[in-house]
Amino acid sequence: QVQLVESGGGLVQAGGSLRLSCAASGSIFSINAMGWYRQAPGKQRELVAAITSGGSTNYADSVKGRFTISRDNAKNTVYLQMNSLKPEDTAVYYCNADVYYCSGPCGALDAWGQGTLVTVSS
């Protein structure tokens, strides 16, 4: 009933920038928090940044001052602007959203995107 589609990943040199986007679609009634997670090879998935529907944000210590999360509630879209990228930022980045949907019955869903690969070369 709900899909999250990410875009914007790719290969960039250290010090460069990328902007990730994630658009939610489907039988969405409302979206509470949206966020970005990442998973590097051999490591657990970790929270990168999150934003509430009201615009409150939190960030992993490792990305504070370099990454900025934002959202467009009218478009059900969340963004992650990544600046001053480092090789250790290399990972698959996943979008996440706390969605309340109504498709016949209504319910809550912890939705995930398929992931987008970010590779930072040194």
Residue, then its C-alpha position, 0 to 999 in steps of 0.5 A: q500500500v505504501q512505497l518509498v523510492e530513493s534516488g541520488g546515490g552514486l560515486v563521489q570523491a572525498g570532500g564532495s557532496l550528494r543529495l538523496s531524495c526519498a518519495a513516499s507514495g500510496s494510500i498515505f493518510s499521514i507520515n510522522a517521522m522520516g529518516w535515513y539509515r545506512q549500512a556499510p559492508g560488514k556493519q549494522r544498519e545505523l541511524v544517520a538522521a531523522i526528522t519529525s512532521g514538525g521539523s525537529t531533527n536529530y543526527a548521528d554524531s558522525v554526520k553532525g555539521r556535514f549532513t542536513i535532513s529536510r522534508d516537504n510534507a506536501k510531497n511526502t518527500v524527505y531529503l538528505q544533503m550530504n557535504s564534506l563526504k568521507p570514505e567512511d560515509t560509504a554505505v547503502y542508504y535507506c529511507n524510513a518513514d512512520v506511515y499511517y495508511c488507509s487502504g480499506p482498513c487503516g493502520a500504521l506501517d514502518a516503511w523502508g525504501q530499497g536503498t541507494l548506494v553511496t560510494v566515497s572515494s579517497 
